Amino acid sequence: MTLFTSAPDSLCILRLSAIGDVCHAIAAVQAIQKEWPTTKITWIVGKIEAQLIHDLPGITVIPFDKKLGLKGMKAIWSQLNNQRFDALVHMQLALRASVLTLGIKAKYKVGFNRKRAKEGQWLFTNRKIEDTASAHVLDSFYSFVEYLGVPKIEPTWNIPLSEADMAFVDEHIPTETSYVVISPAASKDERNWLTERYAHLADWLHEQGYHVVLCGSPSDRERLLGENIASLSQTTLINLIGKTSLKQLTAVLNKAAVVIAPDSGPAHIATTQDTPVIGLYGHSNPKRTGPYNSLPYVVSVYEQHVTQQQNKPIEELKWSTRVKGDHIMQDITLDMITNSFQQLASTFNSTEKGNK
């Protein structure tokens, strides 16, 4: 059973963060647009994430600054005071997001079912999606789409990039030669690969004929990580950590031959650009949060560690079970990544990809 048998007049999407999950949500929202081009869509999203999606075609984007707390919520409520949506699609499990829904007027408020919901989300919705089986986050977001009445299609993305964004790449990277992006930082340091191994990987990539570009956020810890990798490498790296806007970063990832990263926003932004990704996983299940179109090339030690820590077969564990410990990523070897890279490189002409 679907919620709508014809296109609704208006929908409100609530997915605030994080960048990777917002990338997954873009595919779902744009699937709605393809099926229902007349439906007016408003998307409430985090302030940082809004930098990536603010100019998505046909979508009214409203940034929410979580640092403002209740004041920020009241600003959203005031902005939407005269609007009533046919449905609010509540894709965020955090309690903060659920409280935000209280001031948004909608006939239907659609959320996860109680088995999948966390932090009491089911208390804030009057319709629940039925999905309990989808392993990957993107597929669970598509369950919202199907519940609304939109058939599931192969995910695609349309994130506009300006001429200036693309020119930034040519100004900073010699694109006559293919380049590989290493985005070394995850959201927590324990989920990063080892610094010296990143440097060894950069040297190996250089030996294969690639430029190596480092990307990341302007945070102090990411800048320091990039500087340490560059100092340990025997080759000259192009270090763009902290030097790009989100759209410039997207353009850099767009033109890359391959992106190598732990579970992080850039890995998923690269997926939106049809750039293959080698994901490095140890703490979270890559079948749940891996780069959606590059899962065969993931390098993962998650399975071995989660079964050891939980003392159960992986089939008996919850889909979101995490591995704990700051030693996990050291079990990923350089050979594991270079083998995955060589398998991937055999599937495309890297020179063409690097200059797309």
Summary of the structure (lengths in Angstrom):
residues: 356
radius of gyration: 20.7
end to end distance: 42.6
largest distance: 60.7
contacts: 1187
relative contact order: 0.11
helix: 44%
strand: 15%
